[in-house]
Amino acid sequence: MVLDLRNNPGGYLTGSVYIASEFLASGVVVIQEDGNGQRQNYSVDRQGRLVNKPLVVLVNQGSASASEIVAGALQDYKRARLVGMNTFGKGTIQDAQDLEEGAGLHVTVAKWLTPNGRWINSTGLTVDDKIEMDQKDPTKDPQVDKAIEILK
């Protein structure tokens, strides 16, 4: 199976735990750490149907936030190889406040870590197989080709 998280800017924490739980039998999916160092674990929360299927995850610089949570957990547990380019590096959690006249304020309130305790903010996840896209021929997808090669 190839899970394509390229150009996926993320979503909600609960959604990332749900998706990761489809591929992991048990364990922590992500660790949330607040400014005081208090940690909260978010673990596999259901019995996934794809825990034994061979898996490669495609990521790139557009993979961020919740997609990085999924990819990071699958990589930490050696459940999947990451193929493509290093991810964006969105390892913080913001509290969004709406202000008057359409203004807004985002305050960082916590950070998230992979199950192995990696904080990927600004650095992103490092792929297992770095494969650049073919800029000359957009009909070719060497990242998908590599994923298929790994799964064979």
Residue pairs with C-beta under 8 A, 6 or more apart in sequence:
1 50
1 53
1 54
1 55
1 56
1 151
2 55
2 56
2 57
2 58
2 144
2 147
2 148
2 151
3 23
3 55
3 56
3 57
3 58
3 70
3 74
3 80
4 57
4 58
4 144
5 57
5 58
5 59
5 63
5 67
5 70
5 71
6 58
6 59
6 60
6 62
6 63
6 84
6 143
7 60
7 62
7 63
8 62
8 63
8 64
8 66
8 67
9 62
9 63
9 64
9 65
9 67
9 88
10 16
10 64
10 65
10 66
10 67
10 68
10 69
10 90
11 65
11 66
11 67
12 66
13 30
13 32
13 42
13 66
13 69
13 93
13 112
15 66
16 29
16 30
16 66
16 67
16 69
16 70
17 29
17 30
17 42
17 43
17 44
17 45
17 69
18 45
18 46
19 70
20 29
20 30
20 44
20 69
20 70
20 73
20 74
21 29
21 44
21 45
21 46
21 48
22 48
22 49
22 50
22 51
23 48
23 50
23 51
23 53
23 55
23 74
23 79
23 80
24 44
24 48
24 51
24 73
24 74
24 77
24 79
25 44
25 47
25 48
25 51
26 43
26 44
27 43
27 44
27 73
27 77
27 115
28 41
28 42
28 43
28 73
28 115
29 42
29 43
29 44
29 69
29 70
29 73
29 115
30 41
30 42
30 69
30 72
30 73
30 112
30 113
30 114
30 115
31 39
31 40
31 41
31 42
31 112
31 113
31 114
31 115
31 117
32 39
32 40
32 41
32 42
32 93
32 110
32 111
32 112
32 113
33 39
33 40
33 110
33 111
33 112
33 113
34 109
34 110
35 109
35 110
54 151
55 74
55 79
55 80
56 80
56 81
56 83
56 147
56 150
56 151
57 70
57 71
57 74
57 75
57 80
57 81
57 82
57 83
58 82
58 83
58 84
58 143
58 144
58 147
59 67
59 68
59 71
59 82
59 83
59 84
59 85
59 86
59 87
59 125
59 127
60 84
60 85
60 87
60 143
61 85
61 86
61 87
61 88
61 124
62 88
63 71
63 84
63 87
63 88
63 125
64 87
64 88
64 89
64 90
65 88
65 90
67 87
68 87
68 88
68 89
68 90
68 91
68 120
68 124
68 125
69 112
69 114
71 80
71 82
71 87
71 125
72 114
72 115
72 118
72 120
72 125
73 79
73 114
73 115
74 80
74 82
75 81
75 82
75 114
75 125
75 128
76 114
76 115
76 116
76 118
77 115
81 128
81 129
81 150
82 125
82 126
82 127
82 128
82 129
83 127
83 128
83 129
83 131
83 143
83 146
83 147
83 150
84 127
84 129
84 130
84 131
84 143
85 127
85 130
85 131
85 132
86 123
86 124
86 125
86 126
86 127
86 130
87 120
87 124
87 125
88 124
89 120
89 121
89 122
89 123
89 124
89 125
90 121
91 111
91 112
91 113
91 119
91 120
91 121
91 122
92 108
92 110
92 111
92 112
92 121
93 108
93 109
93 110
93 111
93 112
94 106
94 107
94 108
94 109
95 106
95 107
95 109
96 104
96 105
96 106
97 104
97 105
97 106
97 107
98 104
99 105
111 119
111 121
112 119
113 119
114 120
114 125
129 146
129 150
131 142
131 143
131 146
132 142
133 141
133 142
133 143
134 140
134 141
134 142
